[in-house]
Each structure stands twice: as structure tokens, then as C-alpha cells.
């Protein structure tokens, strides 16, 4: 039962080693965290650490309908309500900062917002909107000024979340095909300047942003999520430099002193074949060796045994995704060997409490 033991994460004492993974739920009407969202996270505060749904640092990063932001007074006030609710229950919470980049459609964005990406390459496939599925929009290629402004947006959102909302930390979303990952991946980044071409240049936007955020709020309050072999949102899941890219990134983030790296395990639902499982594990271990700090990872964790197995592989914290949607008392169910409730996929995304805060406690 190693996963149920406490863990020291930077300056935070976590009650256990179970992490609630970030999951978009589209309940933030007008992009503002609300009382319903506060209740949702409060219900799940027994997790060792909650990582919230992706939250945009600016209007330009709001690719989906009803996802929260962290750049207006109203949004920060909403996040303070969330932080207070979780802390009242003894929980710890990081807000995941997610700029969607080219994974967007203009219909999902506020007036005046711009879809932007490392290169002017439209993502294949479609994205959901209030009026049905829409093609991804054509992004603007980011100029150097755009890059610097966007990095400042990450910094400002992080500072306000920590200093005004009372959030415990932030997670930079560099996974699953969103803006930071778009810089890393060769399919979405075909730049020839300092932000494209070499491994170091592909990582540059992420490393610079992480350094600036850490300088502002403290590296022990900054984590990052990555997804090696990620195929989600029209990325190239495998390429010659994939191992070199993420090991190099881990070394750079070690120098900054980030409090954790959070590594997504690509499963069949992401279009990654089972044959790559060993290679994924080898790379995750190599990242651990290069980073030398806390690693969060997982993959189908739904029991104490499966959580402990993640730790036995040499990692530090185990993330849990969909089971947390339908089991707000996930940790208590593990402790007491109580059967988990199955989630209803039809209510993963919505506007109200149905399939959000109405799952029963054991």
C-alpha cells in the first residue's frame, strides 16, 4: 500500500501518492470557474494532489467551449473559490495552464482572439463546439513578439493563481498536442529560426516559459506534463529524435528545478499500439534518471495494486484519470476495497451537475 503513504512534493505534504489527472469537463460558463466547479474539486480533495482541467492563460488559448481561463479578475476570483474549497477539506491543488494553440476553432473563441501556433499548419480532424463538430482553424504562425507575449501570459496567469487565488502550484501543459507540445513536435513545428530545427530549438519555447514561470513563483510550485509518443491532436507519434528530445528536455527542466514532471502513458485510445509499451517504459525511466526529481505517471490505475505497480517501476506518484470522474471518493474506495462506479461518457462534457458532481459516495 505504498500508494496510500504520504509524500513530500516540494513544500507540500501530500496525504497519499494518488494524483487526480487533469480532465477537461466544460462546465466553466463564460470561461469562469464557478461554484459547481469548486464543489467538483472539493469532492475529490482526498487525492494526494489534484491537477485541474486545462486552463488558458489568455483568450488566444481558449480552444474549447466553456474551459476556464486565468487571466481576468472574475476568473481568478473563481479559482480562489476552488482553492478555498479544496483546502478546507485538506487537499492540495495545482492548476494546469493550457494554451490550445492550433487545436481550436474560431467559433469557440472570444471576439478578438487569434488562433496561433509555431507554424501555419492546420491540424487535421475536428473539434467540438456548441453547434457541433467543426474543422480546426488555420493558425497564424507566431512571431517572436507573439512568443514573448504568450510566455508573459503564462507567467502572469501563474502569478495570479498563486498570489491572488491561493492555488498551491501550476502545471504547464506540454502534452497531447497543445501549444507547448506543438513547439516540441516536428509535425506541427517547421520553423527555421531559434524555435525550430534542432532538438534544443524545438524544446526552447517550453524551457524558456518554464524558466520564466519558475523565476516568478518559485520552481517548487511548477510542474509540467509531457506526452512522448503522443498521437493526440494530429501529432507525429514517433520520430527519430523522440527519445533525445524528451531526455534533453528533462535535463533542462532539472536545471530549472521544477517540482515534478508528469508523463502521459499513451494507450490504445490514443492510437498507439501495444508493441510500444516497453519502449514507453524505457523512455519514462530515462526521463526519471535525467530529471532526478518527482515523476508522476500512470496508466489504467484503478486499484491499490495498479497504483503500487507504478511506484514499483521507480516512479513517485500515480495519476488516475477517468475513475476520478465517477468516484469522488476514489482513495476511500481503494482503502476499503469498495467497488468503483463506472463513468457515463455521455456526460463527460456538459453544462450542469449531471455526470459532474452527482456521483454517489460510498
Backbone torsions as a table, in degrees:
resi	resn	phi	psi	omega
1	UNK	NA	36.4	179.4
2	UNK	-57.1	-34.0	-176.9
3	UNK	-66.7	-17.8	-179.9
4	UNK	-95.6	1.1	177.0
5	UNK	-83.4	157.6	-179.2
6	UNK	-70.5	164.9	-177.8
7	UNK	-149.8	138.2	178.1
8	UNK	-93.5	113.1	178.6
9	UNK	-112.5	101.1	-175.0
10	UNK	58.9	-122.9	178.4
11	UNK	-92.3	6.6	-177.0
12	UNK	-105.6	136.2	172.1
13	UNK	-97.1	109.6	178.6
14	UNK	-85.0	141.3	-177.7
15	UNK	-71.7	-21.8	177.6
16	UNK	-159.8	-179.9	-175.3
17	UNK	-103.2	20.6	177.4
18	UNK	-96.0	127.1	-179.5
19	UNK	-113.6	127.9	172.0
20	UNK	-78.1	118.1	-176.4
21	UNK	-72.9	154.1	176.9
22	UNK	-69.0	133.1	-179.6
23	UNK	-143.7	121.1	177.9
24	UNK	-67.5	130.7	-177.4
25	UNK	-127.0	-4.2	173.3
26	UNK	52.1	45.5	175.7
27	UNK	-107.1	4.6	-175.7
28	UNK	-90.0	82.4	179.2
29	UNK	-57.6	132.9	-176.9
30	UNK	59.0	25.2	176.1
31	UNK	67.2	22.0	-175.9
32	UNK	-115.3	124.9	173.4
33	UNK	-59.1	137.8	-173.3
34	UNK	-127.2	-176.0	-178.0
35	UNK	-61.0	-36.0	178.7
36	UNK	-63.0	-42.9	178.6
37	UNK	-66.0	-39.2	176.9
38	UNK	-60.3	-42.0	179.3
39	UNK	-64.5	-41.3	179.9
40	UNK	-56.7	-49.2	-179.1
41	UNK	-74.1	-34.7	175.8
42	UNK	-59.1	-40.5	179.2
43	UNK	-60.5	-27.1	-173.0
44	UNK	-106.8	18.4	-173.3
45	UNK	-70.4	-9.4	177.6
46	UNK	-77.7	-7.7	170.8
47	UNK	-60.5	147.7	175.9
48	UNK	-57.9	-41.4	176.9
49	UNK	-146.3	132.9	170.5
50	UNK	-97.9	131.1	167.7
51	UNK	-112.5	121.2	-171.8
52	UNK	-74.5	172.0	170.2
53	UNK	-56.3	156.9	179.0
54	UNK	-59.3	132.9	-172.0
55	UNK	-130.3	124.2	-171.6
56	UNK	-80.3	141.8	175.9
57	UNK	-83.6	-4.4	-179.8
58	UNK	-162.7	167.8	177.5
59	UNK	-61.4	-30.2	-178.6
60	UNK	-67.4	-17.6	-177.4
61	UNK	-99.7	6.3	-176.9
62	UNK	-87.6	76.3	-174.9
63	UNK	-78.1	-24.1	-176.6
64	UNK	-111.8	156.1	174.4
65	UNK	-69.4	141.9	171.0
66	UNK	59.5	33.9	169.4
67	UNK	-96.4	150.6	-176.1
68	UNK	-78.1	157.6	171.4
69	UNK	-117.6	177.2	177.6
70	UNK	-144.9	49.7	-178.1
71	UNK	-132.6	-7.9	178.5
72	UNK	-113.0	162.2	178.2
73	UNK	-59.9	-40.9	-178.6
74	UNK	-64.8	-39.4	179.4
75	UNK	-67.3	-43.1	179.4
76	UNK	-64.8	-39.4	175.5
77	UNK	-60.4	-40.7	177.3
78	UNK	-63.9	-40.8	178.8
79	UNK	-68.2	-31.0	175.1
80	UNK	-63.9	-39.2	176.2
81	UNK	-61.4	-40.7	177.7
82	UNK	-64.6	-49.5	-178.6
83	UNK	-59.1	-44.8	-179.4
84	UNK	-61.9	-40.9	-179.0
85	UNK	-64.2	-44.2	-179.7
86	UNK	-67.7	-43.4	-178.2
87	UNK	-66.3	-32.6	177.4
88	UNK	-60.5	-30.6	179.5
89	UNK	-93.4	7.6	177.3
90	UNK	82.7	14.5	-177.8
91	UNK	-91.5	169.9	176.5
92	UNK	-123.8	142.1	-172.5
93	UNK	-143.8	130.7	170.6
94	UNK	-109.9	140.6	172.2
95	UNK	-93.7	129.1	176.5
96	UNK	-83.3	123.4	179.1
97	UNK	-94.9	116.3	-173.1
98	UNK	-127.8	116.3	168.9
99	UNK	-100.8	121.7	-171.9
100	UNK	-78.2	-15.6	178.8
101	UNK	58.2	-127.6	-175.9
102	UNK	-77.2	-8.7	178.2
103	UNK	-82.9	80.3	-172.5
104	UNK	-165.8	168.4	169.7
105	UNK	-141.2	143.6	-174.2
106	UNK	-58.4	-30.7	-179.5
107	UNK	-63.0	-23.9	-178.5
108	UNK	-87.6	-5.5	-169.8
109	UNK	-108.6	151.8	175.8
110	UNK	-64.1	159.3	178.2
111	UNK	-59.2	132.8	179.0
112	UNK	91.5	-9.4	179.7
113	UNK	-78.9	153.5	-175.5
114	UNK	-123.1	132.7	171.9
115	UNK	-78.2	125.3	-177.4
116	UNK	-139.7	156.7	-175.4
117	UNK	-159.1	170.6	178.2
118	UNK	-58.3	-40.0	179.3
119	UNK	-131.7	156.1	179.9
120	UNK	-81.4	67.0	-179.7
121	UNK	-122.2	117.2	-178.2
122	UNK	-72.4	134.2	177.3
123	UNK	-71.7	135.9	174.8
124	UNK	-67.9	160.5	176.9
125	UNK	88.0	-171.0	-175.1
126	UNK	-129.5	165.1	179.1
127	UNK	-128.8	146.9	-178.2
128	UNK	-79.1	151.7	177.6
129	UNK	-142.2	178.7	179.8
130	UNK	-64.9	-20.1	-177.4
131	UNK	-116.2	24.9	177.0
132	UNK	108.4	-176.6	-177.3
133	UNK	-73.5	137.9	-179.1
134	UNK	-130.8	150.4	173.2
135	UNK	-63.3	146.4	171.3
136	UNK	-60.6	145.9	179.2
137	UNK	-77.6	159.7	174.5
138	UNK	-77.7	121.7	-177.6
139	UNK	-83.3	154.5	168.7
140	UNK	-79.9	136.3	173.3
141	UNK	-70.0	127.9	-176.7
142	UNK	-71.2	131.9	171.9
143	UNK	-81.0	173.2	176.2
144	UNK	-61.7	-38.9	176.8
145	UNK	-63.2	-39.5	176.7
146	UNK	-61.0	-42.3	-179.4
147	UNK	-61.8	-48.4	-178.4
148	UNK	-65.2	-40.1	178.7
149	UNK	-64.3	-42.1	-179.8
150	UNK	-65.5	-40.5	176.2
151	UNK	-60.9	-41.1	177.2
152	UNK	-62.6	-34.7	177.9
153	UNK	-64.7	-40.5	174.9
154	UNK	-60.6	-43.8	-178.9
155	UNK	-64.2	-47.9	-176.6
156	UNK	-64.3	-42.1	177.7
157	UNK	-62.3	-43.0	-179.6
158	UNK	-62.5	-46.2	-178.7
159	UNK	-61.6	-42.6	-178.5
160	UNK	-69.2	-38.4	179.3
161	UNK	-63.0	-39.2	-179.1
162	UNK	-77.2	-53.0	-169.1
163	UNK	-82.5	-28.7	-178.2
164	UNK	-105.4	-41.3	-177.1
165	UNK	-87.8	-19.8	180.0
166	UNK	79.3	18.8	175.3
167	UNK	-67.3	147.9	-175.1
168	UNK	-75.7	-26.3	-178.5
169	UNK	-178.4	177.5	178.3
170	UNK	-127.6	150.8	173.1
171	UNK	-116.1	123.9	175.8
172	UNK	-81.3	124.9	-175.6
173	UNK	-88.7	99.0	178.2
174	UNK	-114.3	36.2	-176.0
175	UNK	-130.2	171.0	165.7
176	UNK	58.2	26.0	170.0
177	UNK	87.2	10.5	178.1
178	UNK	-88.4	-176.2	-162.9
179	UNK	-52.0	-50.0	-179.0
180	UNK	-59.7	-41.8	178.7
181	UNK	-68.5	-30.1	177.2
182	UNK	-64.0	-32.6	174.2
183	UNK	-70.6	-37.6	-177.7
184	UNK	-69.2	-39.4	-167.5
185	UNK	-86.2	133.0	-176.9
186	UNK	-68.8	-20.0	179.9
187	UNK	-72.7	-33.1	-177.6
188	UNK	-101.2	-12.0	-179.6
189	UNK	-121.0	106.0	177.5
190	UNK	-120.8	32.7	179.0
191	UNK	-71.4	157.3	177.3
192	UNK	-120.6	10.1	178.3
193	UNK	-96.8	-154.8	-177.2
194	UNK	-70.0	-7.1	-178.2
195	UNK	-111.4	19.2	177.7
196	UNK	-156.9	165.7	178.0
197	UNK	101.1	-84.3	-176.8
198	UNK	-81.5	165.4	174.9
199	UNK	-56.8	-47.6	-179.7
200	UNK	-58.8	-41.4	-178.4
201	UNK	-70.7	-37.5	177.0
202	UNK	-62.8	-32.3	-179.9
203	UNK	-85.2	-11.4	-167.9
204	UNK	-59.2	-45.9	-178.4
205	UNK	-59.2	-43.5	-179.2
206	UNK	-65.5	-47.3	-177.1
207	UNK	-65.3	-44.4	179.3
208	UNK	-62.1	-43.0	-179.2
209	UNK	-65.2	-44.7	178.7
210	UNK	-59.8	-41.5	179.6
211	UNK	-63.5	-44.3	-178.5
212	UNK	-65.7	-41.4	178.3
213	UNK	-65.7	-45.0	179.7
214	UNK	-62.0	-39.0	178.6
215	UNK	-62.2	-32.3	-175.4
216	UNK	-83.0	-44.6	-172.5
217	UNK	-114.1	-6.8	-177.4
218	UNK	100.5	129.2	-177.3
219	UNK	-62.2	-25.8	-179.2
220	UNK	-75.7	2.0	175.0
221	UNK	-115.3	12.6	-175.7
222	UNK	-125.8	122.4	171.4
223	UNK	-116.6	176.0	179.8
224	UNK	-147.2	145.0	177.2
225	UNK	-112.9	132.8	179.8
226	UNK	-130.6	161.7	-179.3
227	UNK	-141.3	75.0	174.1
228	UNK	-55.5	142.6	-176.9
229	UNK	66.7	17.6	-178.1
230	UNK	-67.2	132.7	177.3
231	UNK	-112.7	-2.7	-175.8
232	UNK	-70.8	144.7	177.0
233	UNK	59.1	43.4	169.9
234	UNK	61.9	46.6	172.6
235	UNK	-99.4	162.9	170.9
236	UNK	-84.2	113.2	-171.4
237	UNK	-75.3	-23.0	-179.2
238	UNK	-141.7	137.2	176.8
239	UNK	-155.8	165.2	-169.9
240	UNK	-55.7	-38.7	-172.7
241	UNK	-97.4	16.4	-171.9
242	UNK	-61.7	-45.7	178.8
243	UNK	-65.1	-45.9	179.8
244	UNK	-59.7	-40.2	-178.0
245	UNK	-59.8	-49.8	-173.3
246	UNK	-80.8	-27.3	173.4
247	UNK	-69.8	-41.0	176.0
248	UNK	-62.2	-41.4	178.1
249	UNK	-62.6	-42.9	179.9
250	UNK	-61.0	-40.5	179.6
251	UNK	-64.9	-41.2	179.8
252	UNK	-66.3	-39.6	-179.2
253	UNK	-72.2	-29.3	173.5
254	UNK	-61.1	-42.8	-179.1
255	UNK	-63.1	-34.6	177.1
256	UNK	-72.1	-32.8	178.4
257	UNK	92.1	27.9	179.5
258	UNK	-55.7	149.6	-172.9
259	UNK	-75.1	-27.1	175.5
260	UNK	-160.4	160.9	164.7
261	UNK	-117.0	136.6	-175.4
262	UNK	-117.2	111.8	-171.9
263	UNK	-106.4	119.5	177.6
264	UNK	-74.0	135.8	172.4
265	UNK	-93.1	119.9	-179.4
266	UNK	-80.2	121.3	-178.3
267	UNK	-111.2	179.4	-174.3
268	UNK	-56.8	-31.9	-178.6
269	UNK	-65.2	-16.8	177.2
270	UNK	-97.9	8.4	176.7
271	UNK	80.0	21.3	-179.8
272	UNK	-106.9	125.9	-174.9
273	UNK	-71.8	155.5	-178.2
274	UNK	-60.8	-26.9	-176.3
275	UNK	-62.0	-18.0	-178.0
276	UNK	-89.2	-0.2	-174.6
277	UNK	-57.7	-47.7	-178.9
278	UNK	-63.5	-38.7	180.0
279	UNK	-67.1	-38.9	175.8
280	UNK	-59.5	-47.4	-178.3
281	UNK	-63.0	-41.5	178.7
282	UNK	-60.5	-42.3	-179.4
283	UNK	-69.8	-39.7	177.7
284	UNK	-60.1	-40.0	178.0
285	UNK	-67.5	-36.8	178.0
286	UNK	-67.0	-37.5	176.2
287	UNK	-64.0	-42.5	177.7
288	UNK	-58.4	-44.9	-179.1
289	UNK	-65.7	-36.2	-178.5
290	UNK	-77.1	-37.0	-176.4
291	UNK	-80.6	-41.1	177.1
292	UNK	68.3	3.3	177.8
293	UNK	-110.6	-163.5	-177.0
294	UNK	-65.5	131.2	174.4
295	UNK	-117.7	126.0	171.1
296	UNK	-101.0	130.1	173.4
297	UNK	-156.4	179.7	-175.6
298	UNK	-169.5	-131.3	-176.9
299	UNK	118.2	98.6	177.0
300	UNK	57.5	41.6	177.5
301	UNK	-82.3	119.0	-179.4
302	UNK	-144.9	2.2	179.2
303	UNK	-143.5	167.8	174.4
304	UNK	-60.7	-39.9	-178.2
305	UNK	-62.6	-43.4	-178.9
306	UNK	-72.6	-32.6	174.5
307	UNK	-66.9	-45.6	179.3
308	UNK	-63.4	-32.0	-179.9
309	UNK	-63.2	-36.3	176.0
310	UNK	-61.1	-43.2	-179.7
311	UNK	-69.8	-35.6	179.1
312	UNK	-66.3	-23.4	176.0
313	UNK	-76.3	-2.4	175.7
314	UNK	105.5	8.3	-179.8
315	UNK	-99.3	175.3	-166.6
316	UNK	-108.3	-38.6	-177.9
317	UNK	-135.6	146.4	-176.7
318	UNK	-111.5	124.3	179.2
319	UNK	-89.7	150.8	179.8
320	UNK	-129.9	128.2	-178.7
321	UNK	-101.4	-104.8	-171.0
322	UNK	-53.9	-35.0	177.1
323	UNK	-57.1	-25.7	178.9
324	UNK	-75.0	-19.8	176.8
325	UNK	-63.1	-46.3	-172.5
326	UNK	-103.0	0.2	179.8
327	UNK	-133.2	80.0	-179.3
328	UNK	-59.1	-27.7	178.6
329	UNK	-101.3	42.2	-174.5
330	UNK	-53.8	-47.1	-177.5
331	UNK	-63.4	-42.7	179.4
332	UNK	-63.4	-37.8	177.5
333	UNK	-64.9	-38.6	176.1
334	UNK	-63.8	-46.7	-177.3
335	UNK	-59.6	-37.6	-173.2
336	UNK	-104.5	9.8	177.2
337	UNK	54.7	46.3	179.0
338	UNK	-99.4	136.2	-176.9
339	UNK	-58.7	140.5	178.5
340	UNK	-80.7	148.6	173.1
341	UNK	-85.7	143.8	177.5
342	UNK	-83.8	139.8	178.3
343	UNK	-79.3	159.9	176.6
344	UNK	-103.0	106.7	-177.0
345	UNK	-59.4	-25.1	-178.7
346	UNK	-67.9	-16.0	-179.8
347	UNK	-114.4	13.1	176.3
348	UNK	-56.6	-41.9	179.5
349	UNK	-115.8	132.5	-177.5
350	UNK	-171.1	-163.4	-176.6
351	UNK	-126.3	-7.5	-172.7
352	UNK	-135.0	-166.0	-174.2
353	UNK	-75.1	-17.5	-175.6
354	UNK	-64.4	122.8	-177.7
355	UNK	72.3	14.0	-177.3
356	UNK	-124.2	-63.6	179.9
357	UNK	-116.2	8.8	-175.0
358	UNK	-105.1	10.8	174.6
359	UNK	-73.4	141.4	-173.4
360	UNK	-76.5	147.0	169.4
361	UNK	-86.2	151.3	-179.8
362	UNK	-67.5	NA	NA
